[in-house]
Amino acid sequence: MNQKEKIVFVLPQLKTGGGVRVITELSNILVKKYDVRIVMPFSKSECTFYIDPAIKIEAIGEPGGGVRRKAGNILKMFRYVQKQYSHEEVITTDPIFSALFFFFPVKRLYRYVQADDYRIFDDLLLLKNRFFLAIYKMMTKLSYKADICYFFNSTYTWHRFVQTSGREVSKKIVHPAINHSVFHSRGRVCEEGKIRLCLIARKHPMKRFEDFVSVWERIKLMPEVRKKIAEVYVISHDDLSAWNLEDFTMVVPKKDEEIADTMRRSDIYIFTSLWEGFGLPPLEAMACGCAVVASDAKGIDEYAIDGENALIYPPADTEKLQAALLRLIEDDILREKLSRNGVETAQNFSWEKSARDLEKILKEYDA
């Protein structure tokens, strides 16, 4: 590849979320060498992540709501990509858009798998009913047969792809990473004798925010433990009104620095997902000096080691989550150990390295 070649990322929208974060961070590095474009259907969604002004954002279609207009914009976008970028490096990551590319092929297509795409909608939160879920699963399996370059964000997502597709594909990994100018432990503000907890909460059932809420309701009934906890920060853009939030300090960040500042004020970070393709927030919390309690969400195996840089418990097991959290609250030495080792672990992940890994994959596939 030469320095003027285009790299085109196709997204359903630019909104605050893990998958979009990965693409924007990679784009911010790659744009220093390449003509980087993000193509998406027209959308009113807002993104709190920094996007380098040199990155060209192309929103295809017309403004307006309604299912028909949105579907039309998606169709226009796929036709646009086929026409404008048929011979460029096109990277898709969204599970639905990745499946649709099977019907709108381009010559140099790459699929960046960031989750177990086959079962990501099993909770029916987005697809609503089992008929649509069955259609999606059929399309996904069909798209897994495409003769394109696949790469993954973790060994877990690679393994799930191989297991579901029945194909043997190379284990090409591009890890999510840390922006160390934002997520770091310098200037941590902690009060001796007082513990502050934090977590990023989502209303999505897979994220299991209710597990932490359940544990918190029990902790409130333990006076000796409760008085040690100065604050509980809940970071979220979601509507969490289904839960009792009166004991929590809500943080609705407008930029990453606000997330990092909250983590630097916290002693313990809690992560409750059933499973994740990678699970970036606990790694960001490690970079900020938090001791991490995390569910065994599989993707975190890329960096989390139980007893060394995190305490890991079985997903959805609130008894084990409570035990791990109480252990960290009571054990200052363990908490300091996990914090120190976590900061060291986070240093191994940088967007510069991840961008180099992606460049290597593109060059290998072009050869």
ChimeraX attribute file (.defattr): number of C-alpha atoms within 10 A of each C-alpha:
attribute: neighborCount
match mode: 1-to-1
recipient: residues
	/A:1	12
	/A:2	7
	/A:3	10
	/A:4	10
	/A:5	13
	/A:6	19
	/A:7	20
	/A:8	22
	/A:9	20
	/A:10	23
	/A:11	21
	/A:12	20
	/A:13	19
	/A:14	25
	/A:15	17
	/A:16	16
	/A:17	12
	/A:18	14
	/A:19	19
	/A:20	19
	/A:21	21
	/A:22	20
	/A:23	21
	/A:24	20
	/A:25	22
	/A:26	22
	/A:27	25
	/A:28	19
	/A:29	18
	/A:30	20
	/A:31	19
	/A:32	13
	/A:33	12
	/A:34	18
	/A:35	17
	/A:36	24
	/A:37	19
	/A:38	21
	/A:39	23
	/A:40	23
	/A:41	25
	/A:42	22
	/A:43	19
	/A:44	13
	/A:45	9
	/A:46	10
	/A:47	17
	/A:48	14
	/A:49	18
	/A:50	12
	/A:51	16
	/A:52	14
	/A:53	9
	/A:54	14
	/A:55	18
	/A:56	15
	/A:57	16
	/A:58	14
	/A:59	20
	/A:60	21
	/A:61	20
	/A:62	14
	/A:63	13
	/A:64	12
	/A:65	10
	/A:66	7
	/A:67	9
	/A:68	10
	/A:69	15
	/A:70	18
	/A:71	13
	/A:72	14
	/A:73	21
	/A:74	20
	/A:75	16
	/A:76	18
	/A:77	22
	/A:78	23
	/A:79	16
	/A:80	15
	/A:81	21
	/A:82	18
	/A:83	11
	/A:84	10
	/A:85	17
	/A:86	16
	/A:87	14
	/A:88	17
	/A:89	20
	/A:90	23
	/A:91	21
	/A:92	22
	/A:93	24
	/A:94	21
	/A:95	22
	/A:96	15
	/A:97	17
	/A:98	25
	/A:99	24
	/A:100	18
	/A:101	17
	/A:102	17
	/A:103	11
	/A:104	14
	/A:105	16
	/A:106	20
	/A:107	13
	/A:108	17
	/A:109	22
	/A:110	22
	/A:111	21
	/A:112	22
	/A:113	24
	/A:114	27
	/A:115	26
	/A:116	19
	/A:117	24
	/A:118	20
	/A:119	14
	/A:120	16
	/A:121	18
	/A:122	17
	/A:123	15
	/A:124	13
	/A:125	11
	/A:126	12
	/A:127	14
	/A:128	12
	/A:129	12
	/A:130	12
	/A:131	10
	/A:132	14
	/A:133	19
	/A:134	13
	/A:135	10
	/A:136	21
	/A:137	20
	/A:138	13
	/A:139	18
	/A:140	23
	/A:141	17
	/A:142	13
	/A:143	19
	/A:144	21
	/A:145	12
	/A:146	15
	/A:147	10
	/A:148	16
	/A:149	18
	/A:150	23
	/A:151	22
	/A:152	25
	/A:153	24
	/A:154	26
	/A:155	20
	/A:156	23
	/A:157	24
	/A:158	24
	/A:159	16
	/A:160	17
	/A:161	23
	/A:162	16
	/A:163	11
	/A:164	15
	/A:165	17
	/A:166	12
	/A:167	11
	/A:168	11
	/A:169	14
	/A:170	12
	/A:171	16
	/A:172	19
	/A:173	20
	/A:174	24
	/A:175	23
	/A:176	26
	/A:177	25
	/A:178	25
	/A:179	16
	/A:180	16
	/A:181	7
	/A:182	16
	/A:183	23
	/A:184	23
	/A:185	22
	/A:186	10
	/A:187	10
	/A:188	17
	/A:189	14
	/A:190	13
	/A:191	12
	/A:192	6
	/A:193	10
	/A:194	14
	/A:195	22
	/A:196	22
	/A:197	24
	/A:198	27
	/A:199	25
	/A:200	19
	/A:201	24
	/A:202	19
	/A:203	17
	/A:204	14
	/A:205	13
	/A:206	18
	/A:207	19
	/A:208	20
	/A:209	22
	/A:210	18
	/A:211	19
	/A:212	18
	/A:213	15
	/A:214	14
	/A:215	17
	/A:216	15
	/A:217	12
	/A:218	11
	/A:219	17
	/A:220	14
	/A:221	10
	/A:222	10
	/A:223	9
	/A:224	10
	/A:225	14
	/A:226	16
	/A:227	12
	/A:228	14
	/A:229	16
	/A:230	13
	/A:231	17
	/A:232	19
	/A:233	21
	/A:234	19
	/A:235	21
	/A:236	17
	/A:237	17
	/A:238	11
	/A:239	10
	/A:240	14
	/A:241	8
	/A:242	8
	/A:243	12
	/A:244	10
	/A:245	12
	/A:246	7
	/A:247	12
	/A:248	14
	/A:249	13
	/A:250	16
	/A:251	16
	/A:252	13
	/A:253	15
	/A:254	13
	/A:255	13
	/A:256	14
	/A:257	14
	/A:258	15
	/A:259	23
	/A:260	20
	/A:261	18
	/A:262	22
	/A:263	30
	/A:264	26
	/A:265	23
	/A:266	28
	/A:267	26
	/A:268	26
	/A:269	26
	/A:270	24
	/A:271	28
	/A:272	28
	/A:273	23
	/A:274	16
	/A:275	21
	/A:276	22
	/A:277	26
	/A:278	27
	/A:279	25
	/A:280	20
	/A:281	19
	/A:282	26
	/A:283	27
	/A:284	26
	/A:285	33
	/A:286	31
	/A:287	31
	/A:288	30
	/A:289	30
	/A:290	33
	/A:291	30
	/A:292	31
	/A:293	24
	/A:294	25
	/A:295	25
	/A:296	22
	/A:297	21
	/A:298	20
	/A:299	21
	/A:300	24
	/A:301	16
	/A:302	15
	/A:303	18
	/A:304	22
	/A:305	16
	/A:306	15
	/A:307	11
	/A:308	14
	/A:309	27
	/A:310	27
	/A:311	24
	/A:312	22
	/A:313	22
	/A:314	15
	/A:315	21
	/A:316	20
	/A:317	12
	/A:318	18
	/A:319	14
	/A:320	16
	/A:321	25
	/A:322	19
	/A:323	13
	/A:324	18
	/A:325	21
	/A:326	13
	/A:327	14
	/A:328	21
	/A:329	21
	/A:330	13
	/A:331	10
	/A:332	11
	/A:333	10
	/A:334	19
	/A:335	21
	/A:336	17
	/A:337	15
	/A:338	26
	/A:339	26
	/A:340	19
	/A:341	18
	/A:342	28
	/A:343	22
	/A:344	15
	/A:345	17
	/A:346	24
	/A:347	15
	/A:348	11
	/A:349	20
	/A:350	15
	/A:351	22
	/A:352	17
	/A:353	17
	/A:354	22
	/A:355	21
	/A:356	15
	/A:357	15
	/A:358	20
	/A:359	15
	/A:360	13
	/A:361	19
	/A:362	17
	/A:363	10
	/A:364	10
	/A:365	13
	/A:366	10
	/A:367	7
